[in-house]
Amino acid sequence: MWWCSQYGSARPAGDDILHAQSARLDGPFRAPGGGIPEAVLSGSPGSFDGKHTCDPSVIRVGGVYYLYYTGAAGSHDHGNAVGLATSTDGRTWKRVDEPIVRAAHDTTRDNTYGAGQPAAVHVDGWFYLMFTDTTGAAAGWNGAGQFVLRAQEPTFSGTVQALGPDGFADVDSPEAPREHSVVDAFSADLMWIDAMDAFAIAHQTDDGTTLTFWNRDFSARPYEPVVLSVPWEEGPGLVRTPEGHARISPEDPCGRVPLDVVQATRVGKAKAPTDLRRFGVDATGFDGCGTEDGALAALDGFTMPSPERTMDVVADGRVLRVERRSVAEALTSGMVDERPEALAGTAVAGRLPAGARAVESPEGRGFLVGRTIWPVADGAADAFELNGSEVEEITSDEWRSYALGSTLGS
């Protein structure tokens, strides 16, 4: 978990981004190895984020962590902007020198916050960024509102699309006029729910912490909002997978989705929000496996019976047919007893027989199926022995000469 606080030991004085981890959603969260949470990003004097770094939203795509955050050089005065830093471990970060999103300055309001409070998601090759901009044309009288950009580059430096009243359209820059807000709120969070084919936005309302649902292009709300009547002072942040998706229910991946938020629940002695707590419900009453695309998304990382008395493993939208059940179970996080009807005609991307060739290079280890290497995550390495496959070493050039399948056991 990453969140915002102020550490007297971190310099310069101002907001810092903290990091900690726990085996349980309810904590306790500690620094790696134990101890108090560590400050992993603070202000960079002389830069746009010279004093404050706050409001972290972290996703991991292709092995790289992307941290989107609010940066400020000092007092607000419309100076807040969205910054980006990258990492390979989630703890040591390298900044992008300039902010990736600045205030649009469509209008002037009493609220001089500017742009910030980002929430990032990666869906079907697109990086989605939702954020506050108190200068946006479509913000409320008090500056509240959430605007959405998307791009296929994490830096939003190439072709950028902005969500307007008529959907997403190309814009000249990330500072194009903010003409459409998806929710009237500050400090909101965003995630994609594969099984429901919808985005969820967590934000605060008069009734409590509310989750509002939008379809893929933000043109309609396919489900009624969910309200959690729980204590709140700041937040919320959604509990998500590394790419910003909803977690999959191991008990019922096609018909149940955990919806969990973490938020500050009281104001402490320093007169700042504190006491982070987790609240949640499960969404039910939908058929997440009613279509082929929906089933492949909902069952990502699961195994199921195949029509050939073998097992099918779903990995990143592709199906690998595995001869041995024990191997399929080692390569997945769960199993469904019945194959969804929507997958009756789904093409098989490869077949893994017992004793199949396995290879290893500095790039990783994996099963060689035809001319494709299906990489195997470290936590599933026992699959090689279970399959009767002795791993042989190859060079990096040999590894790169093969096509690369989806990673198994991640």
PyMOL commands that set and color helices and strands:
alter all, ss='L'
color gray80, all
select helices_A, chain A and resi 292-298+325-330+341-343+378-380+382-386+396-400
alter helices_A, ss='H'
color red, helices_A
select strands_A, chain A and resi 2-5+16-19+38-41+52-61+64-72+81-87+94-95+115-123+126-133+147-151+160-164+167-171+189-193+198-205+208-214+226-228+234-238+256-267+273-284+302-305+311-315+318-322+334-335+350-352+358-361+364-369+372-375+391-393+403-404
alter strands_A, ss='S'
color yellow, strands_A
deselect
rebuild
show_as cartoon
